[in-house]
């Protein structure tokens, strides 16, 4: 069972999974594991994972309340993932796509060297195979345990996307709750079409940090998907259960243009 943050109702786990982790009472979108999302988006049996064995290493010997190695071990055990993104290729309603899906359950889907490398490689695969690219983002930002190695992934992923765009190939970016900081400031905001799930928090720095820095009250709904759509920063808001249908429609359009 899980208590819904939207309506405070207790929802059985089985019911949540069957409903794509959307509350059947109030429509709140729970965080969805990457593998579940891939199953819901792609044609059955078509997904081929790439670079599954890439692992983050503690090159800086980071020390804190727990070492980086300890944190990686903890999240690998709890999530069943090696790192915070799953990438590969498959088909969606018969359209071949390169795809990457981030998983917030692994260290808040922070972007370190492995996440950046896997994102870059799947972009390059899409470019080489001349197929559309889909990236589903969710992230707390850069992975501080890797320092500059983390921050440089912003430039690396953006450079790969520039080459994908030069090849005149489409990129659909899907923003989920939350998509923030270095991920939002790089590949997540560079889509030809940018889609968000309802009520997702999307931005760079959080509202509290901005308010403390500027000493100004923020507008109602600031950094929500709805606020960003109203101000022209994203193209559309799509319910999770309609996401596959909408992306399929876009892929069909791109295929004939």
N, C-alpha and C positions, 0 to 999 in steps of 0.2 A: 504493500500500500504506500501511496505518496499523498501528502497534503498539498493541495493546489494553492500556489501563491496568489492566484487570481480570485478565487471564490472561497477558499479555506475548506472546501469539501475534500474528503478522503477518497482517493480514487484507486481501485485495485490495479496493480502493476500489469496484469494481463490485459485489462481494458485499455490502459494507456498505450501499451505496445500495439494492440490491434487498431488503435485510433491514431497511429503515427505520433504518439506522445503529445497529443492535443487533448486538453481537458474536455470531456464530453458534456460538462455542465456549463462552462463559461467560455470555452474556446481558447483558454490560455495555452500558449505554445511552450511546453517544457523543452529543456535541452535534449537533443536527440543524438545518440551515439552515431559515429560515422558509418559503421557497418549497416545499421538500420536504415540510415538515410540513403545509402547506396542501393540497398534492396528496394526501397520505395521509388527511387528515381529511374533505375536502369532496367532494361529488359532482362527477365530471369535468365541466369546462367551465362551472361555475356561479359561480366566484369572480369578483367585480368589485372591483378595487382602488379605494380612495378616497384622496384627498389624496397621491397619489404624488409630486407635485412639491414638497412642503414640504421646505425645506432649513435646516439649522442655520447660524447666522452667529456670527462671533466678536465679539459686542457688547462684551466686556470687554477685547479685545485681549490675550488671555491669553498670557503668556510663560513658557517653561520649557525643558526639553531640546529640545522642538519646539513650535512654535506650534499653537494649536487648529486653525487653517486647514490646516496641514500634516498634522495627524493625520486630519482629516476627509477630506482628499484621499487619503491613504494607504489608509484603510479603505473609501472608496468604490470605489477601484480594485481592492482585494483581494477585496471581498465582492460587488461588483456592485450594492450597495444604496446608496440616498441617505442613509438613517439606520437606526436599530436596530430599527424595527418596521414590519411590513406590516399594513395594516388594510383592511377592506372588508366585503363581504357575499356570501353564497352560500347553498348548501343542503347539508344533511347528512341523507342518507336522506330527502330530500324536505322536511325542516324548514328553513324560512328562518331564517338566523342572521346576526347581526352578529359579526364576528370580528377579533381582532388577535393577531398572533404576533410575539414578540420574537426577535431574532437575536443570539446571544451573539458571533458572529463580527464584529460591528461595534462596536468600542470597548467590548467586554464588555457590550453591550446596556445601557449606562448611560442613565439617563433625563435628557434635557435638555428644552428647550422644545418641540422638534419631536416627540419621543416622547410627551411629556405631552399636546400638542395633538392628535396623531393618536389617542391612546387616548381622550381626551375626546370627540372628534368621533364616533368609532365607537360609543361608549356612547350619545351623544345620538341618533345615527342609529337604534340599536336601540330607544331609547325612543320616538322619533317614529313608527317603523314598527311598533311593538308586537311586536317579535320578540326571542327569547332572545339573550343575549350570551355569547360565549366569548372569554376572553383566555388565551393561553398565554404564561406569563412565564418569563424567564431574565434575570438581571441582576446586575451587580456593584454596583448602587446608583445614587446621584445622580451626574450628570456634573459633576465639580468645575470644569471649564473654564467653566461658565456660572453658577457661584455661586448666588445666591438665586433666579435665574431657573429653575434646576434644582429647587431645593427646593420652590418654590411649586407645582410640578406635582403633588406629593403631595396637597395640598389640592384642587387643581382636579379631578383625576381622581376623588378620593373624593366630592366634591360632585356630580359627574355621576352617580356610582353611587347616591348617595342618592336622586336624582330618579328613576333607573331603578327602584329598589326601591319608591319611593312609587307608581309606576305599576303595581306588582305584577307585574313582569316578571322572569324568572329570569336569573341570571348564574352561569355555570360557570367557575371559575378553575382552570387547570391549571398546576401548579408543576413546573418542570424544573430540571435541575442546571446552575448554581446559581441560586437565587432569594434575593436578600439585600437588606439595607439599605433604602433609600427605597422601592423597588418593593414589597418584602415588607411594609413598614410602611404601605403605602397600598392600591392597588387589588388587589394579588395576594392579600391576606388577607381580602378583603371578599365573597368569593363565597357564594352560597346553598349551593352544593356546591363543596368544595375537593378537587381530585384532585392527587396527586403521582405522578411517575414513580419507580420503585424506586431507592433509595439516593441520591436527590437531596439536595444540601446546601441547607438552607432555614433562614433565620434573619435576624437583624438584623446585629449585629457578628459578626465571625468568632471562632472558638474561641480563637485565639491572643490576640486583643485582650481578650476577656472574661477569660481566665485571668490575663493580666498586670494587669488592672484589679482583679479580685476576689481574686487570690492564692489561688484555690481550684482543686482538680482538678475537671474536668468529668465528668459521667456518661458511661459508654461509649455510643457511638453518638449523642452529643449533636449536635443540628442535622441529623440525617438524617431522611428522610421517615418511616422506620419508627419513630423515636423520637417524632416529632410525632404520628403516628397513635396510638401507644400512650398518649400523654398528651392525646388529644382535640382537637388543634389542626388536624388535617385529617380529612376524611371517609373517604378511601379511597386506596389505592395501586393504580395500574393500569399494567400492562405497555404499552409504547408500541404494540405490535402489536394490542392489544385496546382501545386508547383510543377509536377511532372507534365501535366497537360499544357501549362503555359510555356514551359521550356520547349516542349515538342513543337508547339505552334511557332515559336521563334526559330527553331532549327529548320523547320519546313520553309519559312520565309527566307532565311539565309541561303538555303539550298538552291533557290531559284533566282537569286539576285546577284 
